[in-house]
Amino acid sequence: MNKEVQQAWRDKAKGIVKSEMALRNMGYAELAERLKLLGIDENPPNLSNKICRGAFGADFMLQVLTAIGCERVHLK
């Protein structure tokens, strides 16, 4: 996969996470607190960096979406 295609997919993943957070008016501090309840220790600056890069695994994306209470994801 070339870098442009890979970046496009990362941007899509980042957009999904950020838009779901925005819908819930949730910042990185609250996300860190909610992840901690799931046994995941992340601090707000690290969360911001990971999400802004969009370079994270499916496991992290599912953890974040679960923590924020997202039940459905629209891909279009």
C-alpha positions in Angstrom: 0.0 0.0 0.0 1.5 3.4 -0.9 1.8 6.2 1.6 -1.0 8.3 0.2 -3.5 5.4 0.4 -2.4 4.5 3.9 -2.7 8.2 5.0 -6.2 8.4 3.5 -7.3 5.4 5.6 -5.7 6.9 8.7 -7.5 10.2 8.1 -10.8 8.3 7.9 -10.1 6.5 11.2 -9.1 9.7 12.8 -12.2 11.5 11.5 -14.5 8.8 12.8 -13.0 9.0 16.3 -12.9 12.8 16.4 -16.5 13.2 15.1 -17.8 10.7 17.6 -16.0 12.5 20.4 -17.4 15.9 19.1 -20.9 14.5 19.0 -20.6 13.8 22.7 -18.7 17.1 23.4 -15.9 14.9 24.9 -12.3 16.0 25.3 -9.2 13.9 25.8 -9.2 14.2 29.6 -12.7 12.7 29.9 -11.8 10.0 27.3 -8.7 9.1 29.5 -11.0 8.8 32.5 -13.5 6.6 30.6 -10.7 4.4 29.2 -9.3 4.0 32.8 -12.7 2.5 33.8 -12.0 -0.2 31.1 -8.6 -0.9 32.5 -6.8 1.1 29.8 -4.2 3.6 31.1 -3.7 6.5 28.7 -3.1 10.1 29.5 -4.7 13.0 27.6 -1.6 14.1 25.6 -0.9 10.6 24.4 -4.5 10.2 23.4 -4.4 13.4 21.5 -1.2 12.4 19.7 -2.5 9.0 18.7 -5.8 10.2 17.5 -4.4 13.2 15.6 -1.9 10.9 13.8 -4.6 8.4 13.0 -2.0 5.7 13.3 -3.6 3.3 15.7 -4.8 -0.3 15.6 -8.3 -1.6 15.5 -8.1 -2.6 19.1 -7.4 1.0 20.2 -10.2 2.3 18.0 -12.7 -0.2 19.4 -11.6 0.7 23.0 -12.1 4.4 22.3 -15.5 3.9 20.7 -16.6 1.7 23.5 -15.4 4.2 26.1 -17.3 7.1 24.6 -20.5 5.0 24.3 -20.5 4.7 20.5 -22.8 1.8 19.4 -22.7 2.4 15.6 -20.2 3.7 13.2 -21.2 5.2 9.8 -18.4 4.8 7.3 -19.7 7.2 4.7 
